[in-house]
Amino acid sequence: MPQITCPNCGMTINLENRKKIDVNLIKNATKRQPRTFTELLHITRLPRKTLSSRLKELCKNGTLIKKERGYKINAVSEFENNGRNLAKGFSRALHDKRIRTGLMLIAFLLCSSGSGYVLATFLTPKEIYQKPVILGNFTMALEVSNVKDLYAWQIIINFDSSELEVMKITPGSFVGDEYPLFLNATDVGEGILLLGGSLCGDVSGTNGDGRLATVVFGYFVDQYNWPPRFESQLLDSKGSLISNSNSILKLTIIENS
């Protein structure tokens, strides 16, 4: 089977695990609510033909259910699959340094925001929502300054989703700028953007100033709240927290249209 090896992390990518990655993107996007084909194109960033093929296969094997409002995960099928794979996958993850780094990056999100979001999901009544019109967009740069031995980082940006929408995310070149070492997620909660990155292997962290990510926001109102609230964690090459993380990070608007 044709395959390539990432020159940075050594991960082998072939048709089989590429398919698994595509399927996981679709399943994660459809867990909480039905998604239309257009929404899935935007969330997964898969080619139209590839997405169509994956959706047909997932519907055929019972993983997804297609309804009038779009595609939704089949809760019964998902529960059975998770029960069989949970113990095996967790054991394998604990022995993989790359996966341990990823778990470290998302732990802060789960502790600070996960429980509140789940509770709000159950308590908030479902209403018909009409998406507002995007009036324009601006580009935000996430930059770090005067940092020492930066090995891994993550930031949770809380913004007003009635005023702003994330349109595009691009990794910076300072730390963790290539798959699978750059993390971004916009479907973890209403008005929450998660970003993160990491180096790989037994190497020293990066020193100095640089850009971690660039994000394009669309705005629905002319007078939107900025800057947003954010929480961050920076780790050095020994896995220790770098103190005063928020003080050496800044969110700057670099382009407005």
Secondary structure, DSSP 8 states (H G I E B T S, - for coil): --EEE-TTT--EEEHHHHHHHHHHHHHHHTSSS-B-HHHHHHHH---HHHHHHHHHHHHHTTSEEEETTEEEE-HHHHHHHHHHHHHHHHHHHHT-HHHHHHHHHHHHHIIIIIHHHHHHHHHS-----------EEEEEEEEEEEEEEEEEEEEEEE--TTTEEEEEEEE-SSS--STTSEEEES-SSTTEEEEEEE--SS---EEEEEEEEEEEEEESSSS---S-EEEEEEEETTS-B-SSTGGGEEEEEEEE-
